């Protein structure tokens, strides 16, 4: 009998332990269990991905569940010991979360009557004017706040600098680096750092003080944010609190310079502690108020949340500056912003429905992976309740063929040498068979049609919606929770497959040509025209190979290429010009000696080279690689 009772008690104990384990990863009511769970997750992820510092702060239902630093603010150098991260005082770089302060500043000026969201922004500019690329369709602050102004976006060599002497004041930087307006306003969403910085300049112009000072007085001081600043370099009182950026290289951490974003400060130059970010987040949660201090009227904040722009009302659209993100279940109403620089990756999420504010930031190149691990695990585990699976529409593969293809972001460069990066940032949509119905394959996940042009993730909450042009053809795509950038359906010439084939065929042909010509060099010594053919093809092959080699070297430095134009890129862009001269010379030689007895194989090779070379010139010109098409710093 005692053995039976003992066995029953053991079973009950194991069941209770199992219940506690389940509670540990699904319930936010116990801060101690939440902290234990996140400690295990974050410490393991930081070690795995070589992220030296991080911080998490979670506020729900009027209390902090967690506000904790991980790792070291600075690692020490043998003379000084490492400093642990402090949630209340360690300053992280939240990147584009800075934009929320800019949008609040804009709305403060709207409240004061100094700004109108629907006026032409040129009315508020002094040093320069936004280009009148679309007559009768001016850019407004409403367009800037919803990222629908139509600007291209860029970063190459000027957005984030590590050399203080290269940083320009805000008005000069915006004038020098003004992007092209590739679309009329109000048509497509395309995230724009320049557009946000422009809004910050407008605040400075109408308020009569620098943007940094304005935010300090009207937001930071009001909310009691003592460990926060947009100023670069940091004020002396704060510089010892800055989290040092590191890069993991050759088995150790290497300190990196403080990133300078002053030329675009309103778009991303803030440095602040987790606790201070939370004061701002709680104010947004509580109708613009924190501890009886008001930064916005409640009606203004609701306007920012309820108004905005949407390509499809069945997906989360843009708020007025706020990004409505999709994490956790489909009913979790979350707004806020993400932020990323070369060395910091951050998230600010706010839910009025859940009375929730979440901030997290992690440093180092590996910080991106830790950031993703946190978001995935936190929101999925604690906000994963299903509200019922919507009925799918049975489709055949033929039904879905019109959605198939590559989609490139409207956010990106269209006029500079970095335009080709749009292809790398593109998304592929394929058609696959799933269960009893066909489905779309996007980012490795299957999506079933649930409504016309609307698809839902087969085993999750994700949604993608497609838009059609005036001819009723599928032309664009929007991803639920990422309304800040729409994707357009790429024509064949811009598709990833076609582009990759071209990028392989051209250098391989040039290499084969070079080897052949060197091997058969004696066969080109019998006639003046043959010598000319030989040398023009040699020059084209060598210049082509040099271009591709140097461009590859430039791309290997892609994470830091925004800090400045690498010498390898500048040199690389010389070779398409040399290639163009060689192509023209080859064309002239073939015309001049068209009757010469070169032999069928020699002529066939020469005409093949001419064809490939002319095509490569068109390719270079199309992607802005013919000439030095970039902003010099």
N, C-alpha and C positions, 0 to 999 in steps of 0.2 A: 504493500500500500504506500509506504513512504517513498519507494522508488517511482511509483506512478505519480504521486503528488510532486515529487522533485522534477520529474520529466515535464509535467504540465507547467510548473513554475518556470522552468527553463524555456519552454516554448513561448510562454507569455512574455518573458524577458526579451527574447529574440524578436518577437513581434513588436514590442515597444521600441526596441532599438531601430528596427526597420522603419517604423513610423516616424521616429525622430530624424532618421536619415532623409526620409522623404520630405519632412518639414524643413530640413536644413536647406534644401535647394528649391523650395517652391513658395516659401512663406516670408513676407517682409515684416511680419509682426514682431519678430525677435531679433533685435539688432546684434546680439552676440552671435547668433547662428549665421546671420548675414555676413558679419565680419569674418568669421571663421571660414566660411565658404569662399569669400572673395580673396582672403589672404592666400589660400591654397591655389586658387586660380591665377591670381596676378603674380605672385612670387615665382611660380613655376614658369609662367609665360615670359616674364622679364628675363629670367635666367636663360631660357631657351633662345630668345630672340636678341639677347644682348641690349636690352633697354636699361640704362643705369638709373633712371628715376621716373616716378609716376605719382599720381595723386587721384583719389576718388572722393567725391562728396555726394551724399544722397540725403535729400530732405523729403519727408512725406508726412502729410496730415499734421503739419505744425511742429514737427520735431526733426532733428537730425538723426538719421539712422547710422550714418557713418561719415566721417570727414578725416581722412587718413592719408599720410604720405608713405610712399614706398621707395626704397633705394636711397640714393645720396644726391643732395643738392650739388655738391662738388666732391670729387673722389679723393682729394688730397694729393700731395706731390712729394711726400717724404718729409717735408718741413712742416706742413700743416695737415692735421687729421681730416678725415672725411666728415662732411656735414650731412646729417640726415635731412630728408625732405620734411618740411613742416607745412601742414595744410593751411595754417593761418598766416604764414609769412613767406614761404618760398614762391618766387615769381616764375611761373611758366609762361611760355609764349603761346597763347591760344589761337594764333593765326586769324582766320576769317571770322571767328566768333567776335572779333573786334568790330565787324560790320554792324552788329546789333546796336552797339553804342552810337554808331554813325546814324543809323535809322531812327533811333530814339531822339538824337539831337535834331534831325530834320523835323520830326513831328513836334518837338518842342517849339521850333520856330514857326511851324504851321499854326500851332495853338496861339502863338503871340501875334500872328497876322503878318509876319515878315515874309513868309513863303506860301506859295500856292502850288499844290501838287500838280496842277494841270497847266501851268504856265510854261512857256519855252524856257529851258534852263539858261539860254543865252542872256535872258534878262538879268540874271544874277551873276554873270561873269564879267571880269574886268580886263584881265591880261590877254585873253584869247577868246575865241568863239568856237563852239562845236560846228563842224563842217555841215553845210547845207546840202547834204548828198541827196536828200529826198525832199525837194521843194514842196512847201505846204504841209509837211509832216514833221514838225519839230519834236525834239526829244524833251520829255517832261520829267519831273521828279518821280511821278508815278511809274514811268517807264524804268527809271533807274532802280527804284525799289523792288520792282518785279522782274528785273533782268530781261526786259523786253525792249531795250533801247535800240537794238540792232547792231551793236558794236561787235567787231571781232575781238578776240582776247589773245593776249600774248604774255610772254615772260622773259624771253631769251635775252639774257645779258643785262637786264635793268630792273626787274621786279624786286628781287632780294639780293642785296649786295653785302659783301663781307669787307669791303674797303670803304671806310668812312669818307674819304676824299671824293668818291664818285657819287655820293648821295646829293641830289638836288632838292631845293625847297619844293614844297607841294605844288605851287602854281607853275613853276618852271618845269617840273617833271611832267605834269599833265599836259602842258603845251608841247613839250618835246616828243612825248610818247603817245600822242593822240592816235587812237586806232581808226581804221576805216569803218564806215557805217555800211555793212554788207547787206542789211535788210532794213526795210522800213520799220519804224517803231510800232510795237503792239502786235507783231505778227508771230515771232518765234522767241522762245526763251533761250538765252545764251548768257550764262554766268559771266559777269564782267567785273574784274578788279578795278579797272580804270573808271568804270561808271560809278562804283561806290566811292572811290577817292574823289571823283568830281562832286558828288553830293557833299562830302566833307568840306571841300573847298567852298562850296556855296554856303554852308553853315558859317564858315569863317568869314566870308565876305559880308553876309548880312548881319552878323553879330559884332563885327569889328574887332575880333581877336583871333589868335591862331586856333586851329582846330584842337590842338593838344590842350591848350589852356581852357578852351570852352568846355571840353569834356571833363577836365579836372574840376572846374568850378560847378558846373551844372549837373553833373552825374556823380563823379567819384566823391566829392566832398559832401554832397547831399546824403549819399548812402553810407558815408563813413568808411569808404574804401581806402584805407591807409596804405595798402600794399598793391597799388595799381598805377600804371602810367602808360601813356602813349609816347612819351618822350624817348628819343634815342640820341646818344647813349642815356642810360638811366640816370636820374638825379643821384647825387652822392649818397643821399639818405637811403636809397633803395638798391644801389649796385651790389652790395654785399649779400642781398637776398635773392639775386638772380640765380636760377637753376642753370648750371653750366651745361652747354651742349657738347656731346661727345659722339665720336664715330668709332665703331668697332673695326679695327684693322690690324691684320697680322697678329691676332691673338691678344690684343690689348685695346684699351680705350684711348683715343686721341682727342684732346680738347679742341673745339672749333670756335671760331670767332663769333661774337654776338651778331646775329643777323640784323642787317639794316634794311628797314622797309619804309624809311622816312618819306621817300618820294611818293609813296602811296599809303601813307600812315593811316588814313581812315579805313583802308581795306584790310589792314592786318598787322599794325605795329605794336599793339598792346602787349604789356607784360603784367601779369597779376597773379595773386595767390588764389587758391581754390576757394577759400572762405570768402574772399571779396567777390569772386565771380558769382558765388551763391547769393550774396546780398542783392546783386543785380537780378539774378534769376528769380529770387523770391519776390522781388518788386514786380517783375513781369507776371508772376503767378498771382499776385494779390492786387490786380487792377492798378499797377503802377505805383504801389505804395510799399515801403519797408520801414517798420518802426516809426510810423506816423510821419514819414518823409515821403513826399510825392514827387516823382520825376515825370509822370504823365497822367493826364486825366483818364479815368476808367473808360470813358467813351472813345478816347483816342486809341487806347490799346485795343479795344474791341474792333475798331475800324481797321487797325493793322492786321488783325487776325481774320476778320470776315471779308474784307476787300482784298483784291489782289488780281491774280490772273490764273487761268486754267485752260489747258488745251483740251481737257476732257473732264467734265464734272464728276465722272465716275472714279476718278483718281484724285489724290491729294494735289492741290495746286499750290502756287506761291501765295504767301501772305504778302503784306506790305513790308518787305524786308525779312520777314520770318520764313524759314523753310519748314514746311510741314512734312516731317519724316515718317517713314514706315519702319518701325521696329516692333517686335512682339506681335500681338494679334491685330487683326484688322480693325478692331474697335478702339484701339489705343490711340487717342488723339494727342499727338506729340508735335510741338513746334520748338524751334530753336535754331541751332546752326552747328556745323562742323568746322574744324580749323586744321590746317596743315601747313607747315613750312618744311624746310629740308630736314629738320631735326626734332620737330614737335608735332604731335597728332592729338587732337582734342575734340571733345563732344560736349555740347550743352543741350539737354533735352528738358522740356517743360510740358507738363500735362495738367491743365485745369481740372479735367474730369477726375484724374487720379490724385489731385493735390500733390504733385510730384515735381521735384527738380533734381536733375542728375548732371554732375560735371565730372569729367575725367580727362586727364592729359598724361601722355607718356612721351619720353624723349628718346633720342637716338634713331638711327635708320630703322632699327628693329621695333621702335615704338609703334609703328603702323600696325604690325602684327598683333602686339599686345592690345592696342586700341580695338582692333577688330575682334579679338578674343573676348574682351570685356563686353562689348556691345552685343555680340551674338549670345553669349551665355547669360548676361544679366536680363535682357529683355525677353529672350526666349523662355527662360526658366520661370521668371516671375510674372510675365504677362503673355501667356500662351494659350489662354482659354479659347476654345472654338465657339463661334456663335452660329455654327451650322454651316455645312458645305453647300454652296450654291449649285444648282443644277447646271450641268454642262450641256453644251449643244453638240450632238454627234456630228463629226465632220470626217471627210475623206482627205487624203493627201492632196488630191486635186483642188479641193475647196480652199486649202491653205497656201497654195503655191504663190498667190499674190503677195503674201507677207514675207516670203523667203528673200533673203539678201543681206547685204552689209549695210549698217546704218552708222553714219558718222555724226559726231556732235556739231551742232551749230556753234558751240563754244570752241574756239580755237582760232588760229591765225589763217587768214585767207590771202594776205598780201606780202607776207614775210617768209624768210627761209625756213621757219619752223612749221610751215603749213603741213608738211608731210606727217607731222606728229598726229594730226587728226586721224590718219589711217590707223596708227597704233592704238589710239583711244577709241576706235570704232567698236561696234557690237555686231555680232553675227546672229542671225535668226535662221534656223533650219527647220525643216518639216520632218517629223518622225512619227512612227506608229506607236501608240500607247494604249494598252488594253484593247478595248473594242472600238477606239476612235483615234484619229490622227491628232497630233499635238505639235506645238512649236517648241523647239529647243533653244533656250536663251540662257546664256551664262551657266551652262551645264545643268539646267533645270527644265523640266517639262511644264508647259503651260497649255491648258485646255480652254477652248472658247466658251465663255459664259454669256456673252452678248455680242451684238454686232461690233466688230473691231476691238473687242475687249477680251483679254485672256487672263486666267488665274493660274497660279502655281499649283501643280498637281498635289503636292504634299507640303503646302505652306500657305502663306497669306499674300505673297507677292502678286502684283498685277502689272500688265503692260497694256497700253492702249495705242491704237494706230489712228493716224489722221489721213484724210484724203484730200487731193487737190481738186481743182475745179472740174477736172475730167473724171472725177470719181476714182482715180487711181490711188493706191496706197503710196503716200509720199513721206510720212514722218512717223515717229514713234516717241512715246513718253513713258517713262518708268515711274510707277507709283512711288511717291516719296522722294522723287528726284526731279521735281518740276522745274528746277532752276536751269536745266539744259535739255532742250529737245534734240532728237536725232533725226537726220534726214536720210532717206533711202538713197544710197550712193549709186551713181551710174557706174557702168562697167569699168571705166577708166580710173575711178576712185576706189573700187572695191579692194579689199585686203588681198584676196587671192591674186587678182590681176597685178596689183602693185608689187607683191612679193615675187611674182614670176619675172616681172620686168627688172626688179632689183637683183635678181639672180642671173638672168639671161645676159644683160648688158656686160657686166664685168667678166662673166665666163667666156663670152664671145671675144671680148678684148684680150683676155689671157690666151685663149687658143690662137687668136690672130697673131699676137706678139710672138708666141712660140713658133708658129708656122713661118712667119716672115724671117725670123732670125735663122731658122733651120734652112730656109730656101733663099737666103740673102744673095747668093751668087747668081741666082736666076734673074735678078733684077738689075744686073750690071751691063746688059747688052744694048740698052736703048735709053736715051735721055728721059723719055716718058715713063719708062719702067722705073728708073731711079726716083722720079718724082712721085710715082705711085707708092713706091716702097716707103719713102720718108714721110709722106702724108699719112699713110696708114699706121706707121710706127708711132708718129706723134699722137694720133688719135688714141691708139691702144694704150700708150704709156700715160697720157693725161687722164683717160677714163679710169684706169686702174688706180692711179694716184688719188683721184677724187674719191673713189669708193673706199679706199684704205683709210684716208684721212677722215672721211665722214664717219666711218665706223669707230675710229678713235674718239671722235667728238661725242658720239652717242654713248660711248662707255662712260663719259663724264656727265651723263644726262642729269643725275640728281643735283649737281652743283652748277650746271650750265647756266642757270638763271643768275648766278653771281657775276657773270662776265662772259664775254665772247672768247672762247679758247682760241689760241693761235692756230690750232689744227683746223678749226672751222674756217677761219679767214683764209688760210693757205688753200684749203680744199676748194673753196669757191672760186679760186683762180683757174682751176683746171677745166671746168665747163666752158669758160671763155676760150681757153687754148684749144679745147676739143672742137669748139665751134669754128675756129679759124682752120683747123685741120680738115674739118668736114667740108668747108667752102673750098679749100684748096683741092681736096680730092674731087669735088664736083667739077671744078674748073679744069683739072687735068683730064678727067674722063671726057669732057666736052672737046677739049683741044686735041686730044689724041684718039678721038673716037674711031678713026680709020686705021690706027696703028696696029700692026700684027702682033698683039701681045699674047695671044693664045687664049683659048676659051676658058681655061681654068683660072688664069690670071684675071681676066675680065670679070668672070663670075664672082671671084672673091672680092674684087674691088667694088662691084655693084652691091654685093651683100653688105660690105663694110659701109658703103654710102647709105644704104637703106637703114641699117641699124644706127648709124651715127646721126642721121636726120631725125629718126624717131627719138633717140636719146635727147636731142636738143629740144624737141617738143616737150618731152617729159620734164626736162630741167626747167623750161620756161613755165610749164603748167604749175609746177610746185615751187616756183620762185627761187630756183637754185641757179639761175643764169644771172650772174651779177651778185653784188653784195647787198642783198635785200634784208637788212636787219637794222635795228636801232643801235647806233654806236653810243657808248657811254662816255 
